[in-house]
Amino acid sequence: MQLKIVLAVLGIVGGSAIALAQTMQSNHGDGMDHATHGQDKPADAFGLTEPGQGAFAALSEVVRFLEADPETDWSQVDLTGLRAHLVDMDRLISDTVVLETELSDGLSALATGDIETLATLRRMVPAHAAQLARDDRWAVEVSVLENGMELRVTSDDPAVVARIKGLGFFGLMASQDHHREHHLMMARGNDVHAH
């Protein structure tokens, strides 16, 4: 009985996979490759703005900017460094384990993870804390711990304290809208986060 159920499921899955492959084949046609996609139309003619995965999209945007700027010094461009930073950003969001403690005047966040995540935290948290500290509405402290990092953000203003607690570790790391400018600086060879 169990064997019949497994075979039935495999038949459904297999049939679905074949149907999907046939649909993709008919949509893409024989011999279609990425080099020929959309050559007769500009990218924005399709109404799409996101060219795939987030890190790829960020790199694509920077490349378009650099190519459009006649002042770009291609001998200084470092897209490999920018890619490493984008990997760090993904690891920070996906792999970091955070224990947040609400304080009467703000938040303490203990961030940790595996060995690669720890290396990411040691590169990113101090650098981003420096950006956070540019906002004089709160005080920012970073401590390097044996198994991670502590980010402590506090304020005397109850409204700012509520904001700090609402943002939490990840919101604080994503705040202070400097990321696009920072990515362009990195791509031009001015690596603020050393890798």
C-alpha positions, 0 to 999 in steps of 0.5 A: 500500500505504501509503495503504491502511494509513493509511486503515485506521488512520484508520478504526480511530481514527475508529471508536473516536472515534465509539464513545467519543463515543456512550458519553459521550453515553449516559452523560451524556444529552442536554443534561447539564451540570456544573451538574446533576451530583450535585445529588441527592447530596453529593460524598462519596456517590460515594466520590470525594475528588479533584475533578480536576487538582491545582491545581483540587483545591487551589483547591476545597479552599481554597474549601470551607474559606473558605466553611465559616469564618464568620470569612472576610473575603471582601474580603481573599480572593486566590484569583488569587494562590493560583492563580499560586502553584499554577502556580509549583508545577507549573512547578517540578516539571514544567519545572525542570532540576536538576543535583545534586552530592552533597557529603560532608556533603549536596547542592548542586542547581543549578536552571535552566529557561526564563525563566518557570521562572527567575522561578518558581525565584527566587520559590519556592526562597528562600521554601522554603529559609527553611522548610527552615532551620527544621529545625536538623538541617541548614544551608541556603544559597541562591544566586541565579545568572545562569541559575538558583538553587543550593540547598545543604543540609548536615549534620554527622549522617551519617543526616541527610546520607543523608536529604538525598541521598535527598530530592534537590532536588525532595524537599527542595522538597516537604518540611516539611509547611507547604504547606496552611497556606501556601495558606490564608494566601495565599487569605486575602490573606497572600501569602508568595511575592510574584508 
